[in-house]
């Protein structure tokens, strides 16, 4: 059953913003879940059931984290499907499947099951390769291949299930690297999840690599641990939106066009709307964790939208004490996102939606 919270939204934070009309944040369902990823056709939502695994031997490592991929319709009605463990990448452009991965294995997932399952480690020495392999993968429909990054002492390799696709010198990445194709798959955006590292874009047609500058996907240094998702691409495939420190930029893939849209303290998760007219993003208010004063919890989450052509940003959710790890557009008029509390093993994770109100 859905739950609604009436949020009378007021401006907070350091960026100039407008008060919004009363909004209704709606909890999608009661399940303990995060990482909602809507399909391009708007008919399905993939998400990850989470929590601590029920097992004989308890531990604190990520191997004890539940991450079961499930599917529902936009109303939150669950669909029957196989129980598949994994985290989520992007949907194929035809909405037939979504990329799933975990522990260097990957597949294309849908309510009917999985296909094209494979592993980065197939035929390779595990001890040698694991320190060089980020977990995240993408799928290129035009090539029919999964693609990921791995690094050597001198270069970074764009690897596929059929062998190397490209090799880059001077593009350092490590095991938290993300890789997200543009909608037409011409470009691959690549970068580290740790703030301050560069965002790179590889042009698969021209075989060129562009450095777009410092990238901040999420200000929380621990954001990558549960493998949430993020996609910077506009639907036209000709622009990206991302934070670099406190600045939100819109750039071209080659970096020659670069425009600062706004400034926001502790901002992240910038994501363009389906029609390209708006950019949604989140801000956070870090505080010391309970029992660990040396480590911050990045709660105090608020969601905002701003016109992509410039203008005053507007807060569209109430400020939550929980942390938002994932933010997507559900429709051109609404957002879908998660909130995860300060509980071990994502013990309190919920998925929410909110309409953006008048444009």
C-alpha positions as CSV (number, residue, x, y, z in Angstrom):
1,X,0.0,0.0,0.0
2,X,1.2,3.4,-0.8
3,X,1.9,6.0,1.9
4,X,1.8,9.8,1.4
5,X,3.6,12.6,3.2
6,X,2.4,16.1,2.5
7,X,5.5,18.2,2.4
8,X,5.2,22.0,2.6
9,X,8.6,22.7,1.0
10,X,10.7,25.7,1.9
11,X,14.0,26.8,0.7
12,X,17.0,25.6,2.7
13,X,20.7,25.4,1.9
14,X,23.2,27.8,0.3
15,X,21.8,27.9,-3.3
16,X,19.1,30.3,-4.1
17,X,15.9,28.4,-4.4
18,X,12.1,28.9,-4.6
19,X,9.5,27.6,-2.2
20,X,7.4,25.0,-3.9
21,X,3.7,24.2,-3.9
22,X,2.6,21.5,-1.5
23,X,3.9,18.1,-2.8
24,X,3.0,14.6,-1.9
25,X,5.8,12.1,-1.5
26,X,4.5,8.6,-1.9
27,X,6.1,5.4,-0.6
28,X,6.0,2.9,-3.5
29,X,5.5,-0.2,-1.3
30,X,6.4,-1.6,2.1
31,X,9.4,-3.6,0.9
32,X,12.9,-3.0,2.2
33,X,14.4,-2.0,-1.2
34,X,16.5,0.6,-3.0
35,X,18.0,1.4,-6.4
36,X,14.8,1.9,-8.5
37,X,15.6,2.0,-12.2
38,X,12.5,2.7,-14.5
39,X,12.5,1.2,-18.0
40,X,12.7,3.6,-20.9
41,X,9.1,2.8,-22.0
42,X,7.8,3.5,-18.5
43,X,6.2,0.1,-18.0
44,X,8.5,-1.4,-15.5
45,X,10.7,-0.5,-12.5
46,X,13.6,-2.7,-11.6
47,X,14.8,-2.5,-8.0
48,X,16.9,-4.3,-5.4
49,X,15.5,-6.0,-2.3
50,X,18.0,-5.5,0.5
51,X,18.8,-6.2,4.1
52,X,20.9,-8.8,5.9
53,X,21.0,-12.3,4.4
54,X,19.3,-15.0,6.4
55,X,22.2,-17.4,6.9
56,X,23.8,-19.7,9.4
57,X,27.0,-17.8,9.7
58,X,26.7,-14.0,10.4
59,X,29.3,-11.5,9.4
60,X,29.7,-7.8,8.7
61,X,31.2,-8.0,5.2
62,X,29.3,-7.1,2.0
63,X,29.0,-10.8,1.2
64,X,26.2,-10.9,3.9
65,X,24.2,-8.1,2.2
66,X,21.0,-9.2,0.4
67,X,20.6,-7.8,-3.1
68,X,17.8,-9.5,-5.0
69,X,16.7,-7.9,-8.2
70,X,12.9,-7.6,-8.6
71,X,10.5,-5.9,-10.9
72,X,7.2,-4.0,-10.4
73,X,4.9,-1.8,-12.5
74,X,4.8,2.0,-11.9
75,X,2.0,1.5,-9.2
76,X,4.3,-0.7,-7.2
77,X,2.5,-3.9,-8.0
78,X,5.2,-6.7,-7.9
79,X,5.7,-8.9,-10.9
80,X,6.5,-12.6,-10.8
81,X,10.0,-13.4,-11.6
82,X,13.1,-15.4,-10.8
83,X,15.1,-14.7,-7.6
84,X,18.3,-13.2,-9.1
85,X,21.1,-11.7,-6.9
86,X,22.7,-8.5,-8.2
87,X,22.9,-4.8,-8.4
88,X,21.5,-2.8,-11.3
89,X,23.0,-1.0,-14.3
90,X,21.0,0.5,-17.1
91,X,18.1,-0.8,-19.1
92,X,18.5,-1.7,-22.8
93,X,17.0,1.1,-25.0
94,X,14.1,-1.2,-26.1
95,X,13.2,-1.9,-22.4
96,X,13.6,-5.7,-22.9
97,X,16.1,-6.2,-20.1
98,X,18.2,-4.4,-17.5
99,X,21.9,-5.0,-16.7
100,X,22.5,-6.9,-13.4
101,X,25.8,-7.6,-11.8
102,X,27.5,-8.6,-8.6
103,X,30.9,-10.1,-7.6
104,X,32.2,-9.8,-11.2
105,X,29.3,-11.8,-12.7
106,X,26.7,-10.2,-14.9
107,X,23.7,-10.8,-17.0
108,X,20.7,-9.2,-18.7
109,X,17.7,-9.4,-16.4
110,X,13.9,-9.2,-17.0
111,X,10.8,-10.6,-15.2
112,X,11.1,-13.7,-17.3
113,X,14.7,-14.5,-16.0
114,X,18.3,-13.9,-17.1
115,X,20.2,-14.3,-20.3
116,X,23.7,-13.7,-21.6
117,X,25.2,-14.5,-18.2
118,X,29.0,-14.3,-18.0
119,X,31.9,-13.3,-15.7
120,X,34.8,-11.0,-15.9
121,X,36.9,-13.8,-14.5
122,X,36.1,-16.5,-17.1
123,X,39.3,-18.2,-18.1
124,X,41.4,-15.8,-16.0
125,X,43.4,-16.0,-12.8
126,X,41.2,-14.7,-10.0
127,X,44.0,-13.6,-7.6
128,X,45.7,-11.7,-10.3
129,X,42.6,-10.0,-11.8
130,X,40.4,-9.1,-8.8
131,X,42.5,-6.1,-7.6
132,X,42.3,-4.7,-11.2
133,X,38.5,-5.1,-11.8
134,X,35.7,-2.7,-10.9
135,X,32.4,-4.6,-10.5
136,X,30.2,-2.4,-12.6
137,X,29.5,-3.3,-16.2
138,X,27.4,-1.8,-19.1
139,X,25.9,-3.5,-22.1
140,X,26.2,-2.3,-25.7
141,X,23.2,-3.5,-27.7
142,X,24.7,-2.6,-31.0
143,X,27.7,-4.8,-30.3
144,X,25.9,-7.4,-28.3
145,X,28.6,-7.2,-25.6
146,X,29.1,-6.4,-22.0
147,X,31.8,-3.8,-21.4
148,X,33.8,-2.8,-18.3
149,X,37.0,-1.2,-17.1
150,X,40.1,-2.8,-15.8
151,X,43.5,-1.3,-15.1
152,X,47.1,-2.3,-15.4
153,X,50.2,-0.6,-13.9
154,X,50.4,1.7,-16.9
155,X,46.9,2.0,-18.5
156,X,43.2,1.4,-18.3
157,X,41.6,-1.2,-20.6
158,X,38.0,-1.0,-21.9
159,X,37.3,-4.7,-21.8
160,X,34.5,-6.7,-23.3
161,X,33.4,-10.4,-23.2
162,X,35.1,-10.7,-26.7
163,X,38.3,-9.0,-25.7
164,X,39.7,-5.5,-25.3
165,X,37.8,-2.6,-27.1
166,X,40.3,0.2,-26.3
167,X,43.2,1.0,-24.1
168,X,43.9,4.4,-22.4
169,X,47.1,5.8,-20.9
170,X,46.8,8.6,-18.4
171,X,43.2,7.7,-17.4
172,X,43.6,6.2,-13.9
173,X,40.6,4.3,-12.5
174,X,40.3,1.9,-9.6
175,X,37.7,-0.6,-8.4
176,X,34.9,1.9,-7.8
177,X,34.7,3.0,-11.4
178,X,31.4,3.6,-13.2
179,X,30.7,3.2,-16.9
180,X,27.5,4.5,-18.5
181,X,26.8,4.5,-22.2
182,X,25.0,7.4,-23.9
183,X,21.4,6.6,-25.1
184,X,22.7,6.0,-28.7
185,X,25.8,4.1,-27.3
186,X,28.2,6.3,-29.2
187,X,29.8,7.6,-26.0
188,X,30.8,5.9,-22.8
189,X,31.1,8.1,-19.7
190,X,33.6,6.7,-17.2
191,X,34.8,7.8,-13.8
192,X,35.6,7.1,-10.2
193,X,32.9,7.3,-7.6
194,X,35.2,9.0,-5.1
195,X,34.8,12.8,-5.4
196,X,37.5,14.7,-7.1
197,X,38.5,12.2,-9.8
198,X,37.9,13.0,-13.4
199,X,34.8,12.2,-15.6
200,X,36.0,10.8,-18.9
201,X,34.0,10.3,-22.1
202,X,35.1,7.9,-24.8
203,X,33.8,8.5,-28.4
204,X,33.5,5.0,-29.9
205,X,33.1,6.4,-33.4
206,X,36.1,8.8,-33.4
207,X,38.1,6.7,-31.0
208,X,38.9,9.8,-28.8
209,X,38.9,10.3,-25.1
210,X,37.9,13.5,-23.4
211,X,38.5,14.6,-19.8
212,X,35.5,16.6,-18.5
213,X,37.1,17.5,-15.2
214,X,36.5,16.7,-11.6
215,X,33.4,14.6,-10.9
216,X,31.2,14.3,-7.8
217,X,28.5,11.7,-8.3
218,X,27.5,11.8,-4.6
219,X,29.3,13.6,-1.8
220,X,29.2,10.5,0.5
221,X,32.6,8.8,0.2
222,X,30.9,5.5,1.0
223,X,28.2,5.8,-1.7
224,X,29.7,3.1,-3.9
225,X,29.6,0.3,-1.3
226,X,26.0,-0.9,-2.0
227,X,26.5,-0.2,-5.8
228,X,23.7,2.3,-6.4
229,X,23.3,3.7,-9.9
230,X,23.6,7.1,-11.7
231,X,23.2,8.2,-15.3
232,X,24.4,11.7,-16.4
233,X,23.1,11.6,-20.0
234,X,20.5,13.7,-21.6
235,X,18.2,11.7,-23.9
236,X,19.7,13.4,-27.0
237,X,23.1,11.8,-26.2
238,X,24.7,15.2,-26.8
239,X,25.0,16.5,-23.3
240,X,25.7,15.3,-19.7
241,X,24.9,16.8,-16.3
242,X,27.1,16.3,-13.3
243,X,28.4,17.9,-10.1
244,X,32.0,18.9,-9.8
245,X,32.5,20.0,-6.2
246,X,29.7,22.5,-5.4
247,X,29.0,23.3,-9.1
248,X,26.5,21.5,-11.4
249,X,27.6,21.6,-15.0
250,X,26.1,20.7,-18.3
251,X,28.7,19.8,-20.9
252,X,29.1,18.3,-24.4
253,X,30.7,14.8,-24.6
254,X,33.9,16.3,-25.9
255,X,34.0,18.9,-23.2
256,X,34.2,21.9,-25.6
257,X,30.8,23.1,-24.4
258,X,30.6,23.6,-20.6
259,X,28.1,25.6,-18.7
260,X,27.7,26.0,-14.9
261,X,24.0,25.6,-14.2
262,X,24.1,26.3,-10.4
263,X,26.0,25.9,-7.2
264,X,24.8,23.7,-4.2
265,X,26.7,22.7,-1.1
266,X,26.9,18.9,-0.7
267,X,25.1,18.3,-4.0
268,X,25.0,15.1,-6.1
269,X,23.0,12.6,-8.2
270,X,22.4,15.1,-11.0
271,X,20.1,13.6,-13.6
272,X,18.4,15.2,-16.7
273,X,14.6,14.9,-17.3
274,X,13.4,12.7,-20.2
275,X,12.6,15.8,-22.3
276,X,15.9,17.6,-21.3
277,X,14.2,20.7,-19.9
278,X,15.0,20.0,-16.3
279,X,17.8,18.6,-14.2
280,X,17.0,16.9,-10.8
281,X,19.6,16.6,-8.1
282,X,19.9,15.9,-4.3
283,X,21.5,17.8,-1.5
284,X,22.7,16.4,1.8
285,X,23.5,17.6,5.4
286,X,26.2,15.3,6.8
287,X,26.4,14.6,10.5
288,X,28.6,12.3,12.7
289,X,27.3,8.7,12.7
290,X,25.8,7.3,15.9
291,X,28.6,5.6,17.7
292,X,31.2,6.6,15.1
293,X,31.9,10.3,15.5
294,X,34.8,10.0,13.1
295,X,32.5,9.0,10.2
296,X,29.7,11.1,8.7
297,X,26.2,9.9,7.8
298,X,25.0,11.7,4.7
299,X,21.3,12.2,5.6
300,X,19.3,15.4,5.5
301,X,18.4,14.6,1.9
302,X,16.4,17.0,-0.2
303,X,15.5,16.7,-3.9
304,X,15.5,19.7,-6.2
305,X,14.8,20.5,-9.9
306,X,16.3,23.3,-12.0
307,X,15.6,24.4,-15.6
308,X,18.4,23.1,-17.8
309,X,18.5,26.4,-19.6
310,X,19.1,28.3,-16.3
311,X,16.8,29.6,-13.6
312,X,15.9,29.3,-10.0
313,X,16.0,25.7,-8.6
314,X,13.1,24.4,-6.6
315,X,12.9,21.9,-3.8
316,X,10.4,19.2,-4.5
317,X,10.6,17.0,-1.4
318,X,10.7,17.5,2.3
319,X,14.1,17.1,3.9
320,X,14.5,13.6,5.2
321,X,16.8,12.4,7.9
322,X,17.7,9.4,5.7
323,X,20.2,9.3,2.9
324,X,19.2,9.1,-0.8
325,X,21.5,6.9,-2.8
326,X,19.5,6.7,-6.1
327,X,17.5,9.3,-8.0
328,X,15.8,8.8,-11.4
329,X,12.9,10.3,-13.4
330,X,9.9,8.0,-13.3
331,X,8.0,10.2,-15.9
332,X,8.6,13.6,-17.2
333,X,6.4,14.8,-14.4
334,X,7.7,12.8,-11.4
335,X,10.8,11.4,-9.7
336,X,11.6,8.1,-8.1
337,X,14.2,7.7,-5.4
338,X,15.3,5.8,-2.4
339,X,15.9,6.7,1.3
340,X,18.1,4.5,3.4
341,X,18.3,5.0,7.2
342,X,21.4,4.7,9.4
343,X,20.9,1.0,10.0
344,X,23.4,-1.8,9.3
345,X,22.9,-3.7,6.1
346,X,20.3,-1.3,4.7
347,X,17.9,-2.4,7.5
348,X,15.5,0.4,6.6
349,X,15.5,1.2,2.9
350,X,12.4,2.5,1.1
351,X,11.5,3.6,-2.4
352,X,9.5,6.8,-2.9
353,X,8.0,8.9,-5.8
354,X,7.1,12.5,-5.9
355,X,5.5,14.7,-8.6
356,X,7.5,17.8,-9.6
357,X,4.4,20.0,-9.7
358,X,4.1,22.9,-12.1
359,X,7.0,23.3,-14.5
